[in-house]
Amino acid sequence: MNLILLAIKFNYDPTSATGDALNIRRNATQFVSVPEWQRGISINPRDSLAAYAIGPTRGRTLTIQAKFARTDPRMSSVEVRAIPSSPFGDLLEALDRFLSFSAYVPQLYFYYLWLYNLVLQMARVNRGDVLGSVNSRRIIFVGLESDFETFELKDHALWSGGVGIHNVNWRWQFRSSSFEPWTDFAESKHRIYTVLEVPKEPWIQTPYNPLNTHLPWTEVMDYACSWADGTTNPDDASTRITKAVFELGPELVEYDCPGLGSSHYTLVFPFEAFDCTAFLGRLRRGIGNGRFVNCTDCASVVSTFSNITGSSLFQSRMFSDSGVLFGVNPVLAIGSNVWRRPCNFPGFSFHEVAWEGECTENTNVFDACLLVNGGFDPTGPPQIPLLPANLRFGGLLERKYRFRLATPAGRSLCEPQPIISRQRRHVI
């Protein structure tokens, strides 16, 4: 073999997310180094991780960088490309060859061009080949190793598939001249995450170094992107995540009635933080911080996991300025199958949810802690389960979230409190 693939960079420009990948890490302790793929080290897709934001890249040219070595000193230059190692990739390669051969026969050329575009559309509909092909270019060698050379991606499906997790397998090929057939010389496998926008706080992109534990975690994306798979707008992504979190009960979590509604995954000392590491452990069927959660925990999970997909949620509370409890209608608390006031409490001193925008009565809530009654009269039977996701909080006279959560007497006491409570907790 005359050519060796040494390394691949997806996130080669940490100051930008418009043409390459995002700055990421695996979890609180493990950083994703660049180059993400290295010969002899990256064997499986999970060994080579990258994440792309759909919004900032839309309409722009996507590029990667790759480095090569030659084993034959007489090879001064070589043309290199990579194609998806999939049925769609193989078929597109064959049709591309027919297109070249039929260039001077218009009827054949347009037939193969039509067929090529049809197969390409099928690949996108099936959400395969999310990064498409690595467009060919010529590499000039001075020494035995090349520099990191920039390649454009073509025929990718990044902008059409929405949120997702994709395994990408590339077959790397070379040829000395355009008259020669392509020869396989390497294969690379990658795990690619697609999110709608650059993740919002608590996730940040700078500073880009191993000490920044708020770079987006791929271990959170493993769940968030799976729960929101295929969604193409933030409201749908957050709704799907809210539903998935509520459905963790009763197998993994339940509302903490024994602890009188205590918080287990949201810490308040020495500063407010979400113990995301422990919650991930619970999601993996480990102990974590136990099975009990409260509204604050659920709000932290929903907003943090939604925001990594590009949504923009906060954690915020509702309560009375006077400190009086507000009455709650019968609800179905997370992990419970009984309609009642949570734990038979007389009411809530406060309730916390994931909330959009300014966290006022005019913006939408995403509450994974409970189901409210979606019937005409939320105070009693028949109980029609309604997940409060992408549901406007509403004024006193509106049949929205507040109307369904609080009793008629409690609605005036159930007031949004964004000035005091609106935040995005740090992750640890």
Residue pairs with C-beta under 8 A, 6 or more apart in sequence:
1 71
1 185
2 70
2 71
2 72
2 75
2 78
2 174
2 185
3 68
3 69
3 70
3 71
3 75
3 78
3 80
3 174
3 185
3 186
4 39
4 68
4 69
4 70
4 71
4 185
4 186
5 39
5 66
5 67
5 68
5 172
5 185
5 186
5 188
6 38
6 39
6 66
6 67
6 68
6 69
6 145
7 35
7 37
7 38
7 39
7 66
7 67
7 148
8 35
8 36
8 37
8 48
8 64
8 65
8 66
8 67
8 188
8 190
9 20
9 34
9 35
9 36
9 64
9 65
9 66
9 148
10 20
10 21
10 34
10 36
10 37
10 50
10 64
10 190
11 20
11 21
11 22
11 23
11 24
11 32
11 34
11 36
11 50
12 20
12 34
12 64
12 65
12 148
12 150
13 19
13 20
14 23
14 205
14 208
17 52
17 53
17 56
17 57
17 198
17 205
18 56
18 57
18 60
19 57
19 60
19 61
19 62
19 63
20 62
20 63
20 64
21 36
21 50
21 51
21 52
22 50
22 51
22 52
22 53
22 195
22 198
22 199
22 205
22 216
23 205
23 206
23 208
23 215
23 216
24 32
24 49
24 50
24 51
24 193
24 215
24 216
24 217
24 218
25 31
25 32
25 210
25 212
25 213
25 215
25 216
25 217
25 218
26 32
26 49
26 217
26 218
26 219
27 217
27 218
27 219
27 277
27 280
28 213
28 217
28 276
28 277
28 427
28 428
31 209
31 210
31 215
32 49
32 218
35 65
35 67
35 148
36 42
36 48
36 49
36 50
36 190
37 47
37 48
37 188
37 190
39 186
41 47
42 48
42 188
42 189
42 190
43 189
44 189
45 167
45 168
45 169
45 189
45 190
45 191
46 191
47 189
48 188
48 189
48 190
48 191
49 190
49 191
49 193
49 218
50 190
50 191
50 192
50 193
51 192
51 193
51 194
51 195
51 216
51 218
51 221
52 62
52 158
52 192
52 193
52 194
52 195
53 195
53 196
53 197
53 198
53 199
53 310
54 158
54 159
54 162
54 194
54 195
54 196
54 197
54 310
55 196
55 197
55 198
55 310
56 197
56 198
57 158
57 159
58 159
61 152
61 153
62 131
62 152
62 153
62 156
62 158
63 150
63 151
63 152
63 153
64 134
64 150
64 151
64 153
65 148
65 149
65 150
65 151
66 80
66 134
66 148
66 149
66 151
67 145
67 146
67 147
67 148
67 149
68 78
68 80
68 139
68 145
68 146
68 149
69 144
69 145
69 146
70 78
70 141
70 144
70 145
73 144
75 141
75 176
76 140
76 141
77 138
77 139
77 140
77 141
77 176
78 138
78 139
78 141
78 174
78 175
78 176
79 136
79 137
79 138
79 139
79 174
79 175
79 176
79 177
79 178
80 134
80 136
80 137
80 138
80 139
80 149
80 151
80 172
80 173
80 174
81 133
81 134
81 135
81 136
81 137
81 151
81 172
81 173
81 174
81 182
82 133
82 134
82 151
82 170
82 171
82 172
82 173
82 188
83 89
83 90
83 92
83 93
83 133
83 134
83 170
83 171
83 173
84 92
84 128
84 129
84 132
84 133
84 168
84 169
84 170
84 171
85 169
85 170
85 171
85 187
86 123
86 128
86 129
86 169
88 119
88 122
88 123
88 126
88 128
88 129
89 123
89 129
89 133
89 171
91 119
92 116
92 119
92 120
92 123
92 133
92 155
95 112
95 115
95 116
95 119
96 116
98 108
98 112
99 109
99 112
99 113
99 116
102 108
102 109
102 111
102 112
103 109
120 155
123 129
123 155
123 157
124 157
124 160
124 161
127 157
127 161
127 164
127 166
127 230
128 157
129 155
129 156
129 157
129 168
130 156
130 157
130 158
130 161
130 164
130 166
130 168
130 192
130 194
131 153
131 156
131 158
131 166
131 168
131 190
131 192
132 153
132 154
132 155
132 156
132 157
133 153
133 154
133 155
133 156
134 151
134 152
134 153
134 170
134 172
135 151
135 152
135 153
135 154
137 149
137 151
137 152
139 146
139 149
140 146
158 194
161 194
161 230
162 194
162 196
162 229
162 230
162 231
162 232
163 194
163 195
163 196
163 224
163 225
163 228
163 229
163 230
163 231
163 232
163 237
163 309
163 310
164 193
164 194
164 225
164 229
164 230
165 191
165 192
165 193
165 194
165 221
165 222
165 225
165 226
165 229
166 191
166 192
166 193
166 194
167 189
167 190
167 191
167 192
168 189
168 190
168 191
168 192
169 187
169 188
169 189
169 190
170 187
170 188
170 189
170 190
171 184
171 186
171 187
172 184
172 185
172 186
172 187
172 188
173 182
173 183
173 184
173 185
174 182
174 183
174 185
175 181
175 182
175 183
191 218
193 218
193 221
193 225
194 225
195 221
195 225
195 308
195 309
195 310
196 231
196 232
196 233
196 234
196 237
196 309
196 310
196 311
197 234
197 310
198 205
198 310
199 205
199 216
199 307
199 308
199 309
199 310
200 307
200 310
200 311
200 312
200 313
200 424
201 214
201 307
201 424
202 214
202 274
202 304
202 307
202 424
202 425
202 426
202 427
203 214
203 215
203 216
203 307
203 308
203 427
204 212
204 214
204 215
205 215
206 212
208 215
213 427
213 428
214 426
214 427
216 308
217 276
217 308
217 427
219 280
220 276
220 280
220 304
220 305
220 308
221 308
221 309
223 244
223 280
223 283
223 305
224 241
224 305
224 306
224 308
224 309
225 309
227 240
227 241
227 243
227 244
227 305
228 236
228 237
228 238
228 240
228 241
228 306
228 309
229 240
231 237
231 240
231 309
234 306
234 309
234 310
234 311
234 312
235 311
235 364
235 390
237 306
237 309
237 310
237 311
238 302
238 306
238 309
238 311
238 313
238 354
238 366
238 389
238 390
239 366
239 387
239 389
239 390
241 302
241 305
241 306
241 309
241 366
242 302
242 306
242 354
242 366
242 367
242 368
242 387
242 389
243 368
243 387
243 389
245 298
245 301
245 302
245 305
245 334
245 368
246 298
246 334
246 368
246 369
246 370
246 371
246 387
248 283
248 334
249 255
249 334
249 335
249 336
250 335
250 336
250 337
252 282
252 283
252 285
252 291
253 282
253 291
253 292
253 293
253 334
253 335
254 291
254 292
254 293
254 333
254 334
254 335
254 336
255 261
255 292
255 293
255 294
255 333
255 334
255 335
255 336
255 342
255 343
255 369
255 370
256 262
256 264
256 292
256 293
256 294
257 342
257 343
258 292
259 292
260 343
261 294
261 295
261 342
261 343
261 345
262 292
262 294
263 293
263 294
263 296
263 297
264 289
264 290
264 292
264 293
264 294
264 297
265 274
265 275
265 278
265 279
265 288
265 289
265 293
265 297
265 300
265 301
266 272
266 273
266 274
266 275
266 296
266 297
266 300
266 425
267 273
267 274
267 275
267 428
271 426
272 423
272 425
272 426
273 425
273 426
273 427
273 428
274 300
274 301
274 304
274 425
274 426
274 427
274 428
275 289
275 428
276 304
276 427
276 428
277 428
278 288
278 289
279 288
279 289
279 297
279 301
280 288
281 287
281 288
282 288
282 289
282 290
282 291
291 335
293 334
293 369
294 369
295 351
295 352
295 353
295 367
295 369
295 370
296 315
296 352
298 334
298 352
298 353
298 354
298 367
298 368
298 369
299 315
299 316
299 352
299 353
299 354
299 355
299 367
299 368
299 369
300 315
300 425
301 368
302 313
302 353
302 354
302 366
302 367
302 368
303 313
303 314
303 315
303 354
303 355
303 366
303 424
304 424
304 425
304 427
306 313
306 354
306 366
307 313
307 424
312 356
312 357
313 354
313 355
313 356
313 366
314 354
314 355
314 356
314 359
314 418
314 422
314 423
314 424
315 352
315 353
315 354
315 355
315 421
315 422
315 423
315 424
315 425
316 352
316 353
316 355
316 359
316 416
316 417
316 418
316 421
316 422
316 423
317 350
317 351
317 352
317 417
317 420
317 421
318 326
318 350
318 351
318 352
318 353
318 393
318 402
318 414
318 415
318 416
318 417
319 326
319 348
319 349
319 350
319 351
319 413
319 414
319 415
319 417
320 326
320 413
320 414
320 415
321 415
322 413
323 349
324 413
325 346
325 347
325 348
325 349
325 410
325 413
326 347
326 348
326 406
326 407
326 410
326 411
326 413
326 414
327 341
327 346
327 347
327 406
327 407
327 409
327 410
327 413
328 341
328 342
328 345
328 347
328 348
328 351
328 405
328 406
328 407
328 410
329 341
329 372
329 373
329 378
329 379
329 404
329 405
329 406
329 407
330 339
330 340
330 341
330 373
330 379
330 380
330 383
331 339
331 340
331 341
331 342
331 370
331 371
331 372
331 373
331 405
332 338
332 339
332 370
332 371
332 383
332 385
333 342
333 343
333 369
333 370
334 368
334 369
334 370
339 373
339 383
341 347
342 348
342 370
347 407
347 410
348 414
350 417
350 421
351 369
351 405
351 414
352 421
353 365
353 366
353 367
353 369
353 388
354 365
354 366
354 367
354 368
355 363
355 364
355 365
355 366
355 393
355 416
355 418
355 422
356 363
356 364
356 365
356 366
357 363
357 364
358 418
358 422
359 416
359 418
359 421
359 422
360 393
360 416
360 418
361 392
361 393
361 394
361 395
361 402
361 416
362 392
362 393
363 392
363 393
364 390
364 391
364 392
364 393
365 388
365 391
365 392
365 393
365 401
366 388
366 389
366 390
367 387
367 388
367 389
367 391
367 401
368 389
370 388
371 385
371 386
371 387
371 388
372 378
372 386
372 388
372 401
372 404
372 405
373 379
373 383
373 384
373 385
373 386
373 404
374 384
374 385
374 386
374 404
375 381
375 382
375 383
375 384
378 403
378 404
378 405
379 407
379 408
386 404
388 401
388 404
388 405
391 400
391 401
392 398
392 400
392 401
393 400
393 401
393 402
393 416
394 400
394 401
394 402
394 403
395 402
396 402
396 411
396 412
402 411
402 414
403 411
405 414
406 413
406 414
